[in-house]
């Protein structure tokens, strides 16, 4: 019985597939370099008992295998790494008297496995990987009989209740797909940058995006058709739809140098060099991300407040949650400047009586632009007074501005003016400035030109990812817990 757990590196559907019946046959497809061998080893690690994996390779010796994948040695011993290069195969065929001249059936499959098991250890319930099946058929000159021979091998595994994993060097539909019980395909794709400035810019800024596609698992319902995965450190790891938590506490990190503050996210600092002082760092939130980027800003806020700084977060309308209140109570230097106060700002407080206020509204009713400008002027004044109070209370102030609400209230032109003022304050005070914009904002293009660094939050198959346009970075999966943010590269 295979034990399922949430920390598995491979999709739960694959484990359930091998749990469903004994003698399952799985075909792993993909172009060279997509991670088929690594995935087959991860499956062995999950479903094998100790030392009962058999790896049949047409190209890798045990020494090279353990050098590349030292973590597999307890599952596949050196005697169970079968050298199936063409030379070794033909030597084995000669010593066994051959089997290819017989009709393909149970006896042919039995003799084939006898040849493979000849030098292997005695095993109960072996799980066999043949990497690759294309090369094996080519070495045995069986390309023209590939369907019938593969069928006999699969039937043999069903009869003997032996799990079999085959790899194939293609991601296209082929005749073997109709024989095996399950098929997964590994895809190595290019993800294009979203901000195109030159006709060739998308090609220059393409990033690696790896996906596993679950094409068929006979007798089992697929939870999802595709998942993103990585091959970081020579291990296969897939990403199910995320269940992120808000950051509650995180270890403070020291500043990088005199010109860069630490974000508090170690992985982000290592990738980008930290947050530039006196400059604008821009985060672009794509459609479908929702509020999942907020924990990222939480950790930045926590780290900056730990240095005695005041951190002002101008939030999107309606985005303040009980977790935000808890964060402010725990860390005295974090302040949510509620945009609701900008929206519901009451002009009547400027007038001594309700009658005079109504008279004022009637006067300007026909010219809404005047009312908007007046509201902006008063709200800006109120915000600057708030910043001035914090400057007296803290060693410095960092602004984190979510600009979508400003654009809704005051339009793109005024949003740009307010941001330009914030950039001037950051330059004057030699401090970090962070802005957050949403995809679809009319001011987005102009704002990107004001930023010294810009990063994009993107949803892919239910997971949050981030990548840098300036500086250019690869694609990273973002996971959050109460202890902080982790970034995992897609490599």
C-alpha positions as CSV (number, residue, x, y, z in Angstrom):
1,X,0.0,0.0,0.0
2,X,1.4,3.4,-1.1
3,X,0.9,6.1,1.6
4,X,-0.3,9.4,0.2
5,X,0.9,12.7,1.7
6,X,0.7,16.4,1.0
7,X,4.5,16.7,0.9
8,X,4.9,14.4,-2.1
9,X,7.0,15.7,-4.9
10,X,4.8,14.1,-7.6
11,X,1.1,14.6,-8.3
12,X,-1.1,12.6,-6.0
13,X,-3.0,11.2,-9.0
14,X,0.1,9.2,-10.0
15,X,0.5,7.7,-6.6
16,X,-3.2,6.8,-6.5
17,X,-2.8,5.2,-10.0
18,X,-0.2,2.8,-8.7
19,X,-2.3,2.1,-5.7
20,X,-5.3,1.2,-7.8
21,X,-4.1,-2.1,-9.2
22,X,-1.0,-4.2,-9.1
23,X,0.9,-4.5,-12.4
24,X,0.2,-0.9,-13.7
25,X,2.1,0.4,-16.8
26,X,2.9,4.0,-17.0
27,X,4.5,5.8,-20.1
28,X,6.4,9.0,-19.3
29,X,6.7,11.1,-22.5
30,X,8.7,14.2,-23.3
31,X,11.5,15.6,-25.4
32,X,15.1,15.0,-24.2
33,X,16.0,17.0,-21.1
34,X,12.5,17.5,-19.8
35,X,13.0,15.4,-16.7
36,X,11.7,12.0,-17.5
37,X,14.5,10.1,-15.8
38,X,14.2,12.2,-12.6
39,X,10.4,11.8,-12.5
40,X,10.8,8.0,-12.9
41,X,13.2,8.0,-9.9
42,X,10.8,10.1,-7.8
43,X,8.0,7.6,-8.5
44,X,10.3,4.7,-7.5
45,X,11.1,6.6,-4.3
46,X,7.4,6.9,-3.5
47,X,6.1,3.5,-4.5
48,X,9.0,1.1,-3.9
49,X,9.9,-0.8,-0.8
50,X,13.6,-0.5,0.0
51,X,15.9,-2.0,-2.6
52,X,13.2,-3.3,-4.9
53,X,13.6,-0.9,-7.8
54,X,15.0,-2.1,-11.1
55,X,16.4,0.6,-13.5
56,X,17.1,-0.5,-17.0
57,X,19.2,2.1,-18.8
58,X,20.2,2.3,-22.4
59,X,22.8,5.0,-21.6
60,X,23.8,5.4,-17.9
61,X,26.2,3.3,-15.8
62,X,25.6,2.8,-12.0
63,X,28.6,5.1,-11.2
64,X,27.2,7.9,-13.3
65,X,23.7,7.3,-12.0
66,X,24.7,7.6,-8.3
67,X,26.8,10.6,-9.1
68,X,23.8,12.4,-10.6
69,X,21.2,11.1,-8.2
70,X,22.8,10.0,-4.9
71,X,19.4,9.9,-3.2
72,X,18.2,7.0,-5.2
73,X,20.8,4.4,-4.0
74,X,18.6,3.0,-1.2
75,X,15.9,2.2,-3.7
76,X,17.9,1.0,-6.7
77,X,21.1,-0.8,-5.7
78,X,24.1,-1.0,-8.1
79,X,23.2,-4.6,-9.1
80,X,19.7,-3.4,-10.0
81,X,21.0,-0.8,-12.5
82,X,20.9,-2.8,-15.7
83,X,23.2,-1.8,-18.5
84,X,21.1,-2.1,-21.6
85,X,23.4,-0.4,-24.1
86,X,23.3,-2.1,-27.6
87,X,26.5,-4.0,-27.0
88,X,25.4,-5.4,-23.6
89,X,21.9,-6.3,-25.0
90,X,23.4,-8.3,-27.9
91,X,25.8,-10.1,-25.5
92,X,22.8,-11.0,-23.3
93,X,20.8,-12.2,-26.3
94,X,23.6,-14.5,-27.4
95,X,24.1,-16.0,-24.0
96,X,20.3,-16.6,-23.5
97,X,19.9,-18.1,-27.0
98,X,17.7,-15.2,-28.2
99,X,14.0,-14.8,-28.1
100,X,13.1,-12.5,-30.9
101,X,12.5,-15.3,-33.4
102,X,9.6,-16.6,-31.4
103,X,6.0,-15.3,-31.7
104,X,5.5,-12.3,-29.4
105,X,3.5,-13.4,-26.4
106,X,4.0,-14.4,-22.8
107,X,7.1,-16.5,-23.5
108,X,8.8,-13.7,-25.4
109,X,8.1,-11.3,-22.6
110,X,9.2,-13.8,-20.0
111,X,12.5,-14.3,-21.7
112,X,13.0,-10.6,-22.1
113,X,12.6,-10.1,-18.4
114,X,14.8,-13.1,-17.6
115,X,17.5,-11.3,-19.6
116,X,17.0,-8.1,-17.6
117,X,16.9,-9.9,-14.2
118,X,20.0,-12.1,-14.9
119,X,22.4,-9.9,-13.0
120,X,19.9,-8.3,-10.6
121,X,19.4,-9.0,-6.9
122,X,16.5,-11.2,-5.7
123,X,13.5,-8.9,-5.2
124,X,9.9,-9.2,-4.0
125,X,7.4,-7.0,-5.9
126,X,10.0,-5.3,-8.1
127,X,9.1,-2.0,-9.9
128,X,10.8,-1.8,-13.2
129,X,11.8,1.4,-15.1
130,X,13.0,1.1,-18.8
131,X,14.7,4.3,-19.9
132,X,14.2,4.7,-22.7
133,X,11.7,2.3,-24.4
134,X,12.4,3.8,-27.8
135,X,16.2,3.1,-27.5
136,X,15.4,-0.5,-26.2
137,X,13.2,-1.2,-29.2
138,X,15.8,0.2,-31.5
139,X,18.7,-1.8,-30.0
140,X,16.5,-5.0,-30.5
141,X,15.6,-4.0,-34.1
142,X,11.9,-4.1,-33.1
143,X,10.7,-0.7,-34.5
144,X,8.4,-2.4,-37.0
145,X,7.0,-4.7,-34.2
146,X,6.9,-2.1,-31.4
147,X,3.2,-2.4,-30.9
148,X,2.9,-6.2,-30.6
149,X,6.1,-6.5,-28.5
150,X,5.0,-3.6,-26.1
151,X,1.6,-5.3,-25.8
152,X,3.2,-8.6,-24.7
153,X,5.4,-6.8,-22.2
154,X,2.4,-4.9,-20.7
155,X,0.3,-8.1,-20.6
156,X,3.2,-9.9,-18.8
157,X,3.4,-7.1,-16.2
158,X,-0.4,-7.4,-15.6
159,X,-0.1,-11.1,-15.1
160,X,2.9,-11.0,-12.8
161,X,1.6,-7.9,-11.0
162,X,4.8,-6.0,-11.7
163,X,4.6,-2.2,-12.0
164,X,6.3,-1.0,-15.2
165,X,7.4,2.6,-16.1
166,X,8.6,3.3,-19.7
167,X,10.0,6.5,-20.9
168,X,9.6,7.8,-24.5
169,X,11.5,10.6,-26.2
170,X,8.5,12.3,-27.7
171,X,5.5,14.4,-26.6
172,X,3.4,13.5,-29.6
173,X,0.5,11.0,-29.8
174,X,1.8,7.6,-30.7
175,X,0.5,4.0,-31.1
176,X,1.9,3.0,-27.7
177,X,-0.5,5.4,-26.0
178,X,-3.4,3.0,-26.5
179,X,-1.6,0.0,-24.9
180,X,-0.3,1.4,-21.5
181,X,-2.5,2.1,-18.5
182,X,-1.3,5.6,-17.9
183,X,0.5,8.4,-19.7
184,X,2.1,11.6,-18.4
185,X,3.9,14.1,-20.7
186,X,6.6,16.5,-19.5
187,X,6.7,19.9,-21.4
188,X,9.5,22.4,-21.4
189,X,7.9,25.6,-22.5
190,X,8.9,29.2,-23.0
191,X,7.0,31.9,-21.1
192,X,7.2,35.2,-22.8
193,X,7.6,38.5,-21.0
194,X,4.5,40.6,-20.8
195,X,5.8,44.1,-21.6
196,X,6.9,44.2,-25.2
197,X,9.1,47.1,-26.2
198,X,10.8,45.6,-29.3
199,X,9.6,43.1,-32.0
200,X,12.2,40.6,-30.7
201,X,11.9,41.4,-27.0
202,X,9.6,38.5,-26.2
203,X,12.2,36.0,-27.6
204,X,15.0,37.7,-25.6
205,X,13.0,37.6,-22.4
206,X,11.6,34.1,-22.7
207,X,11.7,32.1,-19.4
208,X,11.6,28.4,-18.7
209,X,8.2,27.0,-17.7
210,X,8.0,23.3,-17.0
211,X,4.6,21.5,-16.9
212,X,3.5,17.9,-16.4
213,X,0.4,17.0,-18.4
214,X,-1.6,14.0,-17.1
215,X,-3.0,12.5,-20.4
216,X,-4.4,9.2,-19.1
217,X,-4.7,7.3,-15.8
218,X,-7.0,4.4,-16.6
219,X,-9.7,4.0,-13.9
220,X,-8.8,7.2,-12.1
221,X,-10.3,10.7,-12.3
222,X,-7.8,13.5,-12.8
223,X,-7.9,16.4,-10.3
224,X,-6.1,18.7,-12.8
225,X,-4.8,18.1,-16.3
226,X,-1.6,20.0,-15.8
227,X,0.8,21.1,-13.0
228,X,3.9,23.3,-13.0
229,X,7.1,21.5,-11.8
230,X,10.7,22.2,-11.3
231,X,13.9,20.2,-11.4
232,X,15.8,22.2,-8.8
233,X,18.8,20.4,-7.4
234,X,18.2,17.4,-9.6
235,X,14.8,16.6,-7.9
236,X,11.3,16.6,-9.4
237,X,8.8,18.8,-7.5
238,X,5.4,19.6,-8.7
239,X,3.2,22.5,-7.4
240,X,-0.4,21.8,-6.6
241,X,-2.8,24.8,-6.3
242,X,-1.4,26.8,-3.4
243,X,-2.9,27.2,0.0
244,X,-0.9,30.1,1.2
245,X,-0.9,31.6,4.7
246,X,-0.3,35.2,5.7
247,X,3.1,35.9,7.2
248,X,2.9,36.4,11.0
249,X,6.6,36.5,12.0
250,X,9.8,36.4,10.1
251,X,13.5,36.6,11.0
252,X,14.8,40.2,10.3
253,X,17.6,40.4,7.8
254,X,20.3,43.1,7.7
255,X,20.6,45.6,4.9
256,X,22.5,44.5,1.8
257,X,24.7,47.5,1.6
258,X,24.5,51.3,1.9
259,X,22.3,51.6,-1.3
260,X,20.1,48.5,-0.9
261,X,17.8,47.5,1.9
262,X,16.9,43.8,2.5
263,X,13.4,42.8,1.5
264,X,13.4,40.4,4.4
265,X,12.9,37.6,1.9
266,X,16.3,35.8,1.7
267,X,15.6,34.2,-1.7
268,X,14.4,37.5,-3.2
269,X,17.5,39.3,-1.9
270,X,19.8,36.7,-3.4
271,X,18.1,36.9,-6.8
272,X,17.8,40.7,-7.0
273,X,20.3,42.3,-4.7
274,X,17.6,43.8,-2.5
275,X,15.5,47.0,-2.6
276,X,17.2,50.1,-4.0
277,X,17.1,53.1,-1.8
278,X,16.0,56.4,-3.5
279,X,14.4,54.4,-6.3
280,X,11.0,53.1,-7.2
281,X,10.5,49.3,-7.1
282,X,7.4,48.3,-9.0
283,X,5.3,45.1,-8.6
284,X,2.8,44.4,-11.4
285,X,-0.1,42.1,-10.4
286,X,-1.6,40.2,-13.3
287,X,-5.2,39.2,-13.6
288,X,-6.2,36.1,-11.6
289,X,-3.7,36.7,-8.8
290,X,-6.2,38.3,-6.5
291,X,-4.8,39.2,-3.0
292,X,-2.2,36.4,-3.0
293,X,0.7,38.8,-3.4
294,X,-0.1,40.5,-0.1
295,X,1.9,38.1,2.1
296,X,5.0,39.1,0.0
297,X,4.5,42.7,1.0
298,X,3.8,41.7,4.6
299,X,7.3,40.2,5.0
300,X,8.9,43.3,3.4
301,X,6.9,45.5,5.8
302,X,7.9,43.4,8.8
303,X,11.6,43.5,7.9
304,X,11.6,47.3,7.3
305,X,9.7,48.0,10.5
306,X,12.3,46.0,12.4
307,X,14.9,48.6,11.5
308,X,12.9,51.4,13.2
309,X,11.3,52.6,10.0
310,X,7.7,53.5,9.7
311,X,6.0,51.5,6.8
312,X,3.0,53.2,5.3
313,X,0.8,50.9,3.2
314,X,-1.7,52.7,1.0
315,X,-4.1,49.8,0.4
316,X,-6.5,48.9,-2.4
317,X,-10.1,49.7,-1.5
318,X,-11.7,47.0,0.6
319,X,-8.5,45.0,0.9
320,X,-7.9,45.4,4.6
321,X,-8.6,42.2,6.5
322,X,-8.4,41.1,10.2
323,X,-4.9,39.7,9.4
324,X,-3.8,43.3,8.5
325,X,-5.1,44.5,11.9
326,X,-3.2,41.7,13.7
327,X,0.0,42.6,11.8
328,X,-0.3,46.3,12.8
329,X,-0.9,45.3,16.4
330,X,2.2,43.0,16.4
331,X,4.5,45.4,14.6
332,X,4.1,49.0,15.8
333,X,5.9,50.4,12.7
334,X,3.4,49.2,10.1
335,X,0.5,51.5,9.2
336,X,-2.4,50.8,6.7
337,X,-3.5,54.1,5.3
338,X,-7.0,53.2,4.3
339,X,-8.1,54.4,0.9
340,X,-11.7,54.3,2.3
341,X,-10.8,57.6,4.0
342,X,-10.0,59.0,0.5
343,X,-13.2,57.7,-1.0
344,X,-15.5,58.7,1.9
345,X,-13.7,61.9,2.7
346,X,-16.4,64.2,3.9
347,X,-16.3,67.7,2.5
348,X,-19.1,68.8,5.0
349,X,-16.5,69.0,7.8
350,X,-15.2,72.2,6.1
351,X,-18.5,73.9,6.5
352,X,-20.1,75.4,9.7
353,X,-23.6,74.2,8.8
354,X,-25.4,71.6,6.6
355,X,-27.1,74.4,4.7
356,X,-23.9,75.9,3.6
357,X,-22.5,72.5,2.6
358,X,-25.6,71.7,0.5
359,X,-25.3,75.2,-1.1
360,X,-21.7,74.4,-2.0
361,X,-22.6,71.1,-3.6
362,X,-25.3,72.7,-5.7
363,X,-22.9,75.3,-6.9
364,X,-20.3,72.8,-8.1
365,X,-22.8,70.1,-9.1
366,X,-22.5,70.9,-12.8
367,X,-18.7,70.8,-12.7
368,X,-17.5,67.5,-11.3
369,X,-13.9,68.1,-12.3
370,X,-13.8,71.0,-9.7
371,X,-15.1,68.7,-7.0
372,X,-12.6,66.0,-8.0
373,X,-9.7,68.4,-7.9
374,X,-10.8,69.8,-4.6
375,X,-11.1,66.3,-3.1
376,X,-7.7,65.4,-4.4
377,X,-6.1,68.5,-2.9
378,X,-7.6,67.9,0.5
379,X,-6.8,64.2,0.6
380,X,-3.3,64.8,-0.5
381,X,-2.9,67.4,2.3
382,X,-4.2,64.9,4.8
383,X,-1.8,62.2,3.6
384,X,1.2,64.5,3.8
385,X,0.3,65.5,7.3
386,X,0.2,61.8,8.2
387,X,3.6,61.2,6.7
388,X,5.0,64.2,8.6
389,X,3.8,62.8,11.9
390,X,5.5,59.5,11.2
391,X,8.8,61.1,10.2
392,X,8.9,62.6,13.8
393,X,8.2,59.2,15.3
394,X,10.5,56.9,13.2
395,X,14.1,57.1,11.8
396,X,12.6,57.1,8.3
397,X,9.4,56.3,6.4
398,X,8.9,53.8,3.6
399,X,5.8,54.1,1.4
400,X,4.1,51.0,-0.2
401,X,1.5,52.4,-2.5
402,X,-1.2,50.3,-4.2
403,X,-2.2,52.6,-7.0
404,X,-5.3,51.0,-8.5
405,X,-7.6,52.9,-6.0
406,X,-5.9,56.2,-6.8
407,X,-6.5,55.7,-10.6
408,X,-10.2,54.8,-9.9
409,X,-10.7,57.9,-7.8
410,X,-8.6,60.5,-9.6
411,X,-7.7,59.1,-13.0
412,X,-4.3,58.1,-14.6
413,X,-2.9,61.6,-14.9
414,X,-3.3,62.5,-11.2
415,X,-2.1,59.0,-10.2
416,X,1.2,59.7,-12.1
417,X,1.5,63.1,-10.4
418,X,1.0,61.6,-6.9
419,X,3.6,58.8,-7.7
420,X,6.1,61.4,-9.0
421,X,5.8,63.3,-5.7
422,X,6.4,60.0,-3.8
423,X,9.5,59.3,-5.9
424,X,10.8,62.8,-5.0
425,X,10.2,62.1,-1.3
426,X,12.1,58.8,-1.6
427,X,15.0,60.5,-3.3
428,X,15.1,63.3,-0.8
429,X,15.0,60.9,2.2
430,X,17.3,58.2,0.6
431,X,14.6,55.6,1.2
432,X,12.9,52.7,-0.5
433,X,9.7,53.3,-2.4
434,X,7.4,50.5,-3.5
435,X,4.4,50.7,-5.8
436,X,1.9,48.0,-6.8
437,X,-0.1,48.3,-10.0
438,X,-2.8,46.0,-11.5
439,X,-2.8,44.7,-15.0
440,X,-5.3,46.8,-17.0
441,X,-4.6,50.1,-15.3
442,X,-4.4,52.9,-17.9
443,X,-1.3,54.4,-16.1
444,X,0.6,51.1,-16.2
445,X,2.8,51.8,-19.2
446,X,3.9,55.2,-17.9
447,X,4.6,53.9,-14.4
448,X,6.9,51.2,-15.7
449,X,9.1,53.9,-17.1
450,X,9.5,55.5,-13.7
451,X,10.6,52.3,-12.0
452,X,14.2,51.3,-11.4
453,X,13.2,47.7,-10.8
454,X,10.0,45.9,-11.8
455,X,8.6,42.5,-11.0
456,X,5.5,40.7,-12.2
457,X,3.2,38.5,-10.0
458,X,1.5,35.9,-12.2
459,X,-1.0,33.0,-11.7
460,X,-0.1,29.8,-13.4
461,X,-2.4,26.8,-12.8
462,X,-3.5,27.9,-9.4
463,X,0.0,28.9,-8.1
464,X,1.5,32.3,-7.6
465,X,4.8,33.0,-9.5
466,X,7.0,36.0,-9.7
467,X,9.7,37.1,-12.2
468,X,11.7,40.2,-12.8
469,X,11.6,42.3,-15.9
470,X,14.3,44.7,-14.5
471,X,16.5,43.1,-13.4
472,X,15.7,40.1,-15.7
473,X,15.2,36.9,-13.7
474,X,13.8,33.5,-14.2
475,X,10.4,32.3,-13.0
476,X,9.9,31.5,-9.3
477,X,7.1,29.9,-7.5
478,X,6.0,31.9,-4.4
479,X,4.9,30.0,-1.3
480,X,4.0,31.7,2.0
481,X,3.5,30.4,5.5
482,X,3.4,32.0,8.9
483,X,7.2,31.8,9.0
484,X,7.8,33.7,5.7
485,X,8.1,33.6,2.0
486,X,10.0,31.1,-0.1
487,X,10.9,31.3,-3.8
488,X,11.5,28.1,-5.8
489,X,13.1,28.5,-9.2
490,X,11.6,26.8,-12.2
491,X,14.7,25.1,-13.7
